[in-house]
Amino acid sequence: MAPPAPLNSNPQSLEGRVALITGASSGLGRAIALLFAAHGAMFIVCADLTPDGPITSSDTKSDTEDDLPTADLINRRHGNDKAIWTPTDVRKGEDIADAVELAVSSAGRLDMEHIVDRQSSMINNAGIGAEFSKIHELDEKVWDNMMYVVSTPTFILHLSPTLPSPFLSLPSTFQLKFPLSPSLTYHAPLYPHAHMPEVLRTPMSKPNIESQELSKRFMDATPWGTWGEVQDVAKGYLFLASDDAAWITGVGLPIDGGMLAM
């Protein structure tokens, strides 16, 4: 287990940490990568299908930065060699293994010997959306593809001797009520967590936001009646990746604007 963080430590500092973030080219993944870099992460591997993606209005500081891929933006803000993009299809085990190997070869870690010191983080953020429909009306191929993207990295890394810690995954609030498996909680001294963001303004949720009918459904599901921003959710990832969460493991953390409470 990591030693207790001193009470006067820099709050939520990631100084010297190495992170691998899937789906880092846009939306929530981009916000997590930028926030980790701003809090001192030593090196970030941005793993995604392409180096850039659709940008939300709150992703960047200025219009001149909107077109920069996430890794390039991190290097621009915090110095060269702070981040790198690697092409990654999270449905393919070899791509995930290559991304882990890139982190190790570039920064010297994302492996077991550093886990007890909480020096590495794997953020399984990649996800895809689907047309809003009732579950029994959903096409089986759409379901299969969603499960491949969301669940495959967790499965592969769960079996891997290079599983980093903290390991932060991205299920939904639904899984807090109906958990698929508690198995990750038993691998001390790892720090596996599950973030559960909902009602979030991202490029993936744009069709829901633009649909008056669907947007109202989501707004009615939260007490605040508004869409959350990616920075709000990224702060939850920052907390659980930091020493401030040293005595927390196996947590499912809803960051959903109160959807679960409703």
TORKOL-4160 file (C-alpha; in steps of 0.2 Angstrom, whole numbers, padded with zeros to 4 digits, m for minus):
262
<pt num="1" X="0000" Y="0000" Z="0000"/>
<pt num="2" X="0006" Y="0018" Z="m0003"/>
<pt num="3" X="0012" Y="0027" Z="0012"/>
<pt num="4" X="0000" Y="0040" Z="0019"/>
<pt num="5" X="0001" Y="0057" Z="0010"/>
<pt num="6" X="0007" Y="0071" Z="0021"/>
<pt num="7" X="m0007" Y="0083" Z="0026"/>
<pt num="8" X="0003" Y="0098" Z="0019"/>
<pt num="9" X="0006" Y="0089" Z="0002"/>
<pt num="10" X="0002" Y="0098" Z="m0014"/>
<pt num="11" X="m0017" Y="0093" Z="m0016"/>
<pt num="12" X="m0020" Y="0081" Z="m0030"/>
<pt num="13" X="m0003" Y="0083" Z="m0038"/>
<pt num="14" X="0002" Y="0070" Z="m0051"/>
<pt num="15" X="0020" Y="0076" Z="m0051"/>
<pt num="16" X="0031" Y="0062" Z="m0058"/>
<pt num="17" X="0016" Y="0051" Z="m0063"/>
<pt num="18" X="0014" Y="0042" Z="m0080"/>
<pt num="19" X="m0003" Y="0040" Z="m0087"/>
<pt num="20" X="m0011" Y="0030" Z="m0102"/>
<pt num="21" X="m0027" Y="0037" Z="m0107"/>
<pt num="22" X="m0038" Y="0029" Z="m0120"/>
<pt num="23" X="m0050" Y="0039" Z="m0130"/>
<pt num="24" X="m0039" Y="0054" Z="m0127"/>
<pt num="25" X="m0042" Y="0063" Z="m0143"/>
<pt num="26" X="m0058" Y="0072" Z="m0139"/>
<pt num="27" X="m0072" Y="0074" Z="m0126"/>
<pt num="28" X="m0069" Y="0067" Z="m0108"/>
<pt num="29" X="m0053" Y="0059" Z="m0113"/>
<pt num="30" X="m0045" Y="0075" Z="m0119"/>
<pt num="31" X="m0051" Y="0084" Z="m0103"/>
<pt num="32" X="m0043" Y="0071" Z="m0092"/>
<pt num="33" X="m0027" Y="0071" Z="m0102"/>
<pt num="34" X="m0026" Y="0090" Z="m0101"/>
<pt num="35" X="m0030" Y="0091" Z="m0082"/>
<pt num="36" X="m0017" Y="0077" Z="m0078"/>
<pt num="37" X="m0004" Y="0087" Z="m0087"/>
<pt num="38" X="m0009" Y="0103" Z="m0079"/>
<pt num="39" X="m0007" Y="0094" Z="m0062"/>
<pt num="40" X="0011" Y="0089" Z="m0065"/>
<pt num="41" X="0010" Y="0072" Z="m0074"/>
<pt num="42" X="0027" Y="0067" Z="m0081"/>
<pt num="43" X="0021" Y="0058" Z="m0096"/>
<pt num="44" X="0005" Y="0054" Z="m0104"/>
<pt num="45" X="0001" Y="0042" Z="m0118"/>
<pt num="46" X="m0014" Y="0047" Z="m0128"/>
<pt num="47" X="m0021" Y="0031" Z="m0135"/>
<pt num="48" X="m0035" Y="0034" Z="m0148"/>
<pt num="49" X="m0039" Y="0029" Z="m0166"/>
<pt num="50" X="m0034" Y="0046" Z="m0173"/>
<pt num="51" X="m0023" Y="0060" Z="m0165"/>
<pt num="52" X="m0037" Y="0072" Z="m0165"/>
<pt num="53" X="m0056" Y="0072" Z="m0164"/>
<pt num="54" X="m0071" Y="0083" Z="m0162"/>
<pt num="55" X="m0068" Y="0097" Z="m0150"/>
<pt num="56" X="m0081" Y="0103" Z="m0137"/>
<pt num="57" X="m0082" Y="0122" Z="m0134"/>
<pt num="58" X="m0074" Y="0120" Z="m0117"/>
<pt num="59" X="m0059" Y="0108" Z="m0122"/>
<pt num="60" X="m0046" Y="0122" Z="m0124"/>
<pt num="61" X="m0041" Y="0139" Z="m0119"/>
<pt num="62" X="m0042" Y="0148" Z="m0135"/>
<pt num="63" X="m0047" Y="0146" Z="m0153"/>
<pt num="64" X="m0029" Y="0145" Z="m0159"/>
<pt num="65" X="m0028" Y="0129" Z="m0149"/>
<pt num="66" X="m0044" Y="0120" Z="m0155"/>
<pt num="67" X="m0036" Y="0112" Z="m0169"/>
<pt num="68" X="m0021" Y="0105" Z="m0160"/>
<pt num="69" X="m0022" Y="0086" Z="m0156"/>
<pt num="70" X="m0022" Y="0082" Z="m0137"/>
<pt num="71" X="m0004" Y="0077" Z="m0136"/>
<pt num="72" X="0002" Y="0092" Z="m0146"/>
<pt num="73" X="m0008" Y="0103" Z="m0135"/>
<pt num="74" X="0000" Y="0096" Z="m0119"/>
<pt num="75" X="0017" Y="0098" Z="m0126"/>
<pt num="76" X="0014" Y="0116" Z="m0131"/>
<pt num="77" X="0007" Y="0120" Z="m0114"/>
<pt num="78" X="0019" Y="0111" Z="m0103"/>
<pt num="79" X="0035" Y="0107" Z="m0113"/>
<pt num="80" X="0040" Y="0095" Z="m0126"/>
<pt num="81" X="0040" Y="0076" Z="m0123"/>
<pt num="82" X="0026" Y="0077" Z="m0110"/>
<pt num="83" X="0014" Y="0067" Z="m0121"/>
<pt num="84" X="0013" Y="0056" Z="m0136"/>
<pt num="85" X="m0001" Y="0050" Z="m0147"/>
<pt num="86" X="m0002" Y="0031" Z="m0152"/>
<pt num="87" X="m0014" Y="0024" Z="m0163"/>
<pt num="88" X="m0025" Y="0012" Z="m0153"/>
<pt num="89" X="m0041" Y="0002" Z="m0157"/>
<pt num="90" X="m0046" Y="m0004" Z="m0139"/>
<pt num="91" X="m0055" Y="m0018" Z="m0147"/>
<pt num="92" X="m0038" Y="m0026" Z="m0151"/>
<pt num="93" X="m0028" Y="m0033" Z="m0137"/>
<pt num="94" X="m0012" Y="m0030" Z="m0147"/>
<pt num="95" X="m0015" Y="m0012" Z="m0149"/>
<pt num="96" X="m0018" Y="m0010" Z="m0130"/>
<pt num="97" X="m0002" Y="m0020" Z="m0127"/>
<pt num="98" X="0008" Y="m0009" Z="m0139"/>
<pt num="99" X="0001" Y="0007" Z="m0129"/>
<pt num="100" X="0007" Y="0000" Z="m0113"/>
<pt num="101" X="0024" Y="m0004" Z="m0120"/>
<pt num="102" X="0025" Y="0013" Z="m0127"/>
<pt num="103" X="0023" Y="0020" Z="m0110"/>
<pt num="104" X="0036" Y="0009" Z="m0102"/>
<pt num="105" X="0049" Y="0012" Z="m0116"/>
<pt num="106" X="0046" Y="0031" Z="m0116"/>
<pt num="107" X="0044" Y="0035" Z="m0098"/>
<pt num="108" X="0051" Y="0019" Z="m0089"/>
<pt num="109" X="0036" Y="0014" Z="m0081"/>
<pt num="110" X="0018" Y="0008" Z="m0081"/>
<pt num="111" X="0022" Y="m0009" Z="m0074"/>
<pt num="112" X="0020" Y="m0018" Z="m0058"/>
<pt num="113" X="0036" Y="m0012" Z="m0049"/>
<pt num="114" X="0029" Y="0005" Z="m0048"/>
<pt num="115" X="0011" Y="0001" Z="m0043"/>
<pt num="116" X="0013" Y="0001" Z="m0024"/>
<pt num="117" X="0020" Y="0019" Z="m0026"/>
<pt num="118" X="0005" Y="0024" Z="m0036"/>
<pt num="119" X="0016" Y="0031" Z="m0050"/>
<pt num="120" X="0006" Y="0025" Z="m0065"/>
<pt num="121" X="m0012" Y="0027" Z="m0070"/>
<pt num="122" X="m0022" Y="0018" Z="m0084"/>
<pt num="123" X="m0038" Y="0027" Z="m0089"/>
<pt num="124" X="m0049" Y="0016" Z="m0099"/>
<pt num="125" X="m0060" Y="0030" Z="m0105"/>
<pt num="126" X="m0064" Y="0026" Z="m0123"/>
<pt num="127" X="m0082" Y="0023" Z="m0127"/>
<pt num="128" X="m0094" Y="0025" Z="m0141"/>
<pt num="129" X="m0112" Y="0029" Z="m0142"/>
<pt num="130" X="m0128" Y="0022" Z="m0151"/>
<pt num="131" X="m0144" Y="0029" Z="m0156"/>
<pt num="132" X="m0156" Y="0031" Z="m0141"/>
<pt num="133" X="m0168" Y="0016" Z="m0141"/>
<pt num="134" X="m0175" Y="0004" Z="m0129"/>
<pt num="135" X="m0164" Y="m0011" Z="m0125"/>
<pt num="136" X="m0175" Y="m0024" Z="m0133"/>
<pt num="137" X="m0175" Y="m0013" Z="m0149"/>
<pt num="138" X="m0156" Y="m0012" Z="m0150"/>
<pt num="139" X="m0147" Y="m0020" Z="m0164"/>
<pt num="140" X="m0136" Y="m0035" Z="m0158"/>
<pt num="141" X="m0121" Y="m0028" Z="m0168"/>
<pt num="142" X="m0122" Y="m0011" Z="m0160"/>
<pt num="143" X="m0122" Y="m0019" Z="m0143"/>
<pt num="144" X="m0108" Y="m0030" Z="m0147"/>
<pt num="145" X="m0097" Y="m0016" Z="m0153"/>
<pt num="146" X="m0101" Y="m0005" Z="m0138"/>
<pt num="147" X="m0096" Y="m0020" Z="m0127"/>
<pt num="148" X="m0080" Y="m0022" Z="m0136"/>
<pt num="149" X="m0075" Y="m0004" Z="m0134"/>
<pt num="150" X="m0080" Y="m0002" Z="m0116"/>
<pt num="151" X="m0076" Y="m0019" Z="m0109"/>
<pt num="152" X="m0062" Y="m0026" Z="m0119"/>
<pt num="153" X="m0048" Y="m0015" Z="m0112"/>
<pt num="154" X="m0053" Y="m0019" Z="m0094"/>
<pt num="155" X="m0053" Y="m0038" Z="m0097"/>
<pt num="156" X="m0036" Y="m0038" Z="m0106"/>
<pt num="157" X="m0028" Y="m0027" Z="m0093"/>
<pt num="158" X="m0036" Y="m0036" Z="m0079"/>
<pt num="159" X="m0027" Y="m0052" Z="m0085"/>
<pt num="160" X="m0010" Y="m0042" Z="m0088"/>
<pt num="161" X="0005" Y="m0042" Z="m0077"/>
<pt num="162" X="0008" Y="m0024" Z="m0082"/>
<pt num="163" X="m0009" Y="m0018" Z="m0075"/>
<pt num="164" X="m0005" Y="m0001" Z="m0068"/>
<pt num="165" X="m0012" Y="0007" Z="m0053"/>
<pt num="166" X="m0023" Y="0017" Z="m0051"/>
<pt num="167" X="m0034" Y="0008" Z="m0064"/>
<pt num="168" X="m0049" Y="0019" Z="m0068"/>
<pt num="169" X="m0062" Y="0012" Z="m0080"/>
<pt num="170" X="m0078" Y="0020" Z="m0087"/>
<pt num="171" X="m0094" Y="0010" Z="m0085"/>
<pt num="172" X="m0111" Y="0018" Z="m0082"/>
<pt num="173" X="m0121" Y="0023" Z="m0067"/>
<pt num="174" X="m0132" Y="0008" Z="m0072"/>
<pt num="175" X="m0118" Y="m0004" Z="m0066"/>
<pt num="176" X="m0118" Y="0004" Z="m0049"/>
<pt num="177" X="m0136" Y="m0004" Z="m0047"/>
<pt num="178" X="m0132" Y="m0019" Z="m0057"/>
<pt num="179" X="m0113" Y="m0022" Z="m0055"/>
<pt num="180" X="m0106" Y="m0035" Z="m0068"/>
<pt num="181" X="m0091" Y="m0041" Z="m0058"/>
<pt num="182" X="m0083" Y="m0035" Z="m0042"/>
<pt num="183" X="m0067" Y="m0045" Z="m0046"/>
<pt num="184" X="m0056" Y="m0030" Z="m0049"/>
<pt num="185" X="m0058" Y="m0025" Z="m0030"/>
<pt num="186" X="m0048" Y="m0040" Z="m0024"/>
<pt num="187" X="m0031" Y="m0036" Z="m0032"/>
<pt num="188" X="m0023" Y="m0026" Z="m0018"/>
<pt num="189" X="m0012" Y="m0017" Z="m0018"/>
<pt num="190" X="m0019" Y="m0011" Z="m0035"/>
<pt num="191" X="m0032" Y="0004" Z="m0035"/>
<pt num="192" X="m0045" Y="m0001" Z="m0047"/>
<pt num="193" X="m0060" Y="0011" Z="m0048"/>
<pt num="194" X="m0075" Y="0014" Z="m0060"/>
<pt num="195" X="m0081" Y="0031" Z="m0064"/>
<pt num="196" X="m0099" Y="0033" Z="m0070"/>
<pt num="197" X="m0102" Y="0049" Z="m0079"/>
<pt num="198" X="m0119" Y="0053" Z="m0086"/>
<pt num="199" X="m0128" Y="0068" Z="m0094"/>
<pt num="200" X="m0111" Y="0075" Z="m0101"/>
<pt num="201" X="m0108" Y="0087" Z="m0115"/>
<pt num="202" X="m0096" Y="0079" Z="m0127"/>
<pt num="203" X="m0095" Y="0076" Z="m0146"/>
<pt num="204" X="m0103" Y="0059" Z="m0143"/>
<pt num="205" X="m0118" Y="0066" Z="m0134"/>
<pt num="206" X="m0121" Y="0080" Z="m0147"/>
<pt num="207" X="m0136" Y="0071" Z="m0156"/>
<pt num="208" X="m0144" Y="0069" Z="m0139"/>
<pt num="209" X="m0141" Y="0087" Z="m0135"/>
<pt num="210" X="m0148" Y="0093" Z="m0151"/>
<pt num="211" X="m0163" Y="0083" Z="m0150"/>
<pt num="212" X="m0176" Y="0092" Z="m0140"/>
<pt num="213" X="m0185" Y="0076" Z="m0135"/>
<pt num="214" X="m0170" Y="0067" Z="m0130"/>
<pt num="215" X="m0162" Y="0082" Z="m0121"/>
<pt num="216" X="m0178" Y="0084" Z="m0111"/>
<pt num="217" X="m0177" Y="0066" Z="m0106"/>
<pt num="218" X="m0159" Y="0068" Z="m0099"/>
<pt num="219" X="m0163" Y="0085" Z="m0091"/>
<pt num="220" X="m0178" Y="0077" Z="m0082"/>
<pt num="221" X="m0167" Y="0064" Z="m0075"/>
<pt num="222" X="m0156" Y="0076" Z="m0065"/>
<pt num="223" X="m0160" Y="0088" Z="m0051"/>
<pt num="224" X="m0150" Y="0102" Z="m0060"/>
<pt num="225" X="m0158" Y="0100" Z="m0077"/>
<pt num="226" X="m0142" Y="0104" Z="m0087"/>
<pt num="227" X="m0128" Y="0095" Z="m0096"/>
<pt num="228" X="m0112" Y="0092" Z="m0087"/>
<pt num="229" X="m0095" Y="0098" Z="m0093"/>
<pt num="230" X="m0080" Y="0087" Z="m0096"/>
<pt num="231" X="m0070" Y="0096" Z="m0084"/>
<pt num="232" X="m0082" Y="0092" Z="m0070"/>
<pt num="233" X="m0080" Y="0074" Z="m0073"/>
<pt num="234" X="m0061" Y="0075" Z="m0076"/>
<pt num="235" X="m0059" Y="0081" Z="m0058"/>
<pt num="236" X="m0065" Y="0065" Z="m0052"/>
<pt num="237" X="m0052" Y="0055" Z="m0061"/>
<pt num="238" X="m0039" Y="0067" Z="m0055"/>
<pt num="239" X="m0044" Y="0064" Z="m0037"/>
<pt num="240" X="m0044" Y="0045" Z="m0038"/>
<pt num="241" X="m0027" Y="0045" Z="m0047"/>
<pt num="242" X="m0019" Y="0056" Z="m0034"/>
<pt num="243" X="m0012" Y="0052" Z="m0017"/>
<pt num="244" X="m0028" Y="0060" Z="m0009"/>
<pt num="245" X="m0036" Y="0044" Z="m0013"/>
<pt num="246" X="m0023" Y="0033" Z="m0006"/>
<pt num="247" X="m0035" Y="0024" Z="0006"/>
<pt num="248" X="m0048" Y="0021" Z="m0007"/>
<pt num="249" X="m0049" Y="0006" Z="m0019"/>
<pt num="250" X="m0063" Y="m0003" Z="m0028"/>
<pt num="251" X="m0074" Y="0012" Z="m0029"/>
<pt num="252" X="m0088" Y="0015" Z="m0041"/>
<pt num="253" X="m0090" Y="0034" Z="m0042"/>
<pt num="254" X="m0105" Y="0042" Z="m0051"/>
<pt num="255" X="m0102" Y="0059" Z="m0058"/>
<pt num="256" X="m0119" Y="0061" Z="m0066"/>
<pt num="257" X="m0127" Y="0077" Z="m0060"/>
<pt num="258" X="m0138" Y="0068" Z="m0048"/>
<pt num="259" X="m0145" Y="0055" Z="m0060"/>
<pt num="260" X="m0142" Y="0040" Z="m0048"/>
<pt num="261" X="m0150" Y="0050" Z="m0034"/>
<pt num="262" X="m0166" Y="0053" Z="m0045"/>
